[in-house]
Amino acid sequence: MPNKRPTVYVVDDDPAMRDSLRWLIESVDLNVETYDSAHAFLQNYDPSQPGCIVLDVRMPGMSGLEVQEKIASHTLRNPIIIITGYGDVPMAVKAIKSGAVDFIEKPFSDQVLLDRIHSALEIDENDRGHMEMNADLKQRYARLTPREREVMHWVVEGLSNKQIAAQLGISEKTIEAHRARVMDKMEAGSLAELVRMSVVCEPVDE
């Protein structure tokens, strides 16, 4: 994944609020893009771009909750911070339950918003790092032969080489060779590490 500077997306139909938030976010040297409607934002939204979304919960045409539902279909999606008025708090709580990382009631202090944005950007960075790591593990797993996958499955289930040999009907020495290749191809430094990798790589029904 390319190393991109994160972008803070601001979606709010109030022009004064958009201008104020742009100035605030740029003051701490963050990239920012502002949109006056949910529709305009969704037309330009690129989930592969690191960042977070500062989203007004109540907008004409399409609400913040509806935007959240649209974004939820993406494998990669940016953390959402909901901005809400007092009367919109129940909506904001619903947004949190649906996956938004935070909500802020108006009026809010500049520092509170900046702190929440930095936290959201950290969440996004961690999530993308985990996805990149998992994709790499799956690529390693794909390089295993069908037999090596069988051996890996029984190794992480806790069977000894002798037990696996009996299970698969091949010699214990052959199992040792397969096991060594599995550890090498998966770049696993220990059995515990291989077990953790298997959680990501092995199909659930195996």
N, C-alpha and C positions, 0 to 999 in steps of 0.2 A: 504494500500500500504506500502511495507517495506520502512524503512527509509534508503536510500542508499546515499552514497556520489556521487555527480554529476561527470560525465565523459565528458571531452572535446574531441570530435572526430575530428581529423585533416585528411583531405583527399586531398592529393596533390601528383602529379607524380614526383615532384622535390625532390630528396633525401636530398639535402642540406637544402631546405626549411623545410622539415618534421623534420629533426634533430634540426634545429634552433627553430622551434615552440615547439617541445617537451621540449627542455631545458627551454625555456621561460615560458611555462605554468606550468611545474613542479617546477619552481623557486618560484611560489606563492602557492605551496602546493595544486595544483589541480590534480586530476587524468587525464591522457591523453592517448588516443590510436591513433596511426597513421596508415594510409593506403595509399598505393601507387597507388590505382586505385578505381574508383567508384564501380567496380564489387566486389573487395575484401571487401570494406566497407559494401556493401549491404548484402553480404553473412553472415556477423557477426553482423549486426545492430539489436539491441534490443530496440524497442521504449519504452518499460516499464522502461528502465534505465534513470534516470534523467540526464540532461546535455544539451550540445549544440554541433553544428557541424560547424567546420571551413572548408569551402569547396572552393577549387579552381574552378573557373567557366569554365576554358578551360583545358580539359584533353583528352588524346587519348582514343578512345573506347566509352566512355560515358561522356557527359559534366555534369557540375554542375547542369544545368537546368534540365537535364534528371533525375539526382539523386533526385532533388527536387520533380519532378513529381511522382517518385516511392514512396517517403516517404509520399506524400500527401494522399495516400490511407489509412494510419494508423489513427485510432482515436486519439491515443497519438503519438505525433511527436515532436522531439526536435527543438528548434529554430535554424535557419541556418544563419551563417555569411558568405557572399560571399567574397572571395579574388579575386581581378581582376587587370589586367594590363590596361593601358590607353586605348588600343584599344578594350577592352572588356566591357567598361562602359555601352554601350547600352544593352548588355546581362545582366549585373548586375542590371540595372534598371528594366528589364523584370522580373528578379528573385524576386526583391522587390515587384513588382506588383502581383507576384504569391505567395507571403507569406513569403519570406525571411525577417529577421528582420533588416538586415544591410548589407552594403557592404563597403569594404576598398580597396582603390587603392594602388597598389605597386608603389614605396616603402612606407612602413608605419613604424611609430615608435612603439617600443615595448609597450609603455604605452597606446597608442591608442588602440592597439589590446586587451590588457588586460582589459581596461575599457569596450570595446564592449563585451568581453566574459563575464565579470561579469554582465553586463546588460542583456545579453541573458540568463544567468543562473537564474537571478531573474525573467525574463519572464517565463521561464520554471517552476520554483517553483510555481509561482502564477497560471499558467494554470493548473498544476497538482492538486493544492489545490482546485481550482474551480471544477475540474472534480470529485475529491473525495467527495466534499461537495454535488454536484449535484447527484452523485450516492447514497449518504446517504439519500437525500431527496426523491428520487424515491423509495428507499426501504421502507421509512415511508409511502409514498403514496400507495404502494402496499398492505400495511396492512389494509387500509380502506376497508370497505364493499362497495358494489355498491351503496347502499343508502347513505352512508357517503360521497362518492365521489360526488353524486348528490347535497347533501347539501353544500359541500365545494364549488362546482361550483357556486351555486347561492349566497352563502355568499360573495365570492370574486367579484361577479357581482354587489354587492351592495344592494341586496334585504334584507328586514327585515325578522325576523322570521315569522311574520304574512304573508308576501307576499310569502315566501318559502312554508309555510304550504298550502296556497291556490294553489300554483303552483303544489305541489306534492300530494295534496289531503289527507294530514294527519294533525294531530293536532299540534298546535303551541308548546305545551308542548313536543311532540315527537321531533320536530325540535330542540328545546332547548337542549334536551338530545344528539341528533346526533351532534349538533354543538359543544357541550362540548367535546364529544369523538374525533371529528376531531381535535380540538385544542390540545387535550392531545396527540393523536397518532402522529400528525405532529410536536409536541413539539414547537408550535408557541406561542410566548408570547403576540402577539397582532394581530389585524386584518390586519394591514399593513404588518406584517411579513408573515402572511398566504397568502396575495396577492402576495408577492414576491416569495414565494414558489410555488404558482400555475403556475407562468410563466415557471418554470422548469418542473413541474410534470404533468400538465394537457395536454392531447392531443390537438394539434392545432385546430382540427375540432370541439372541444366541445365549 
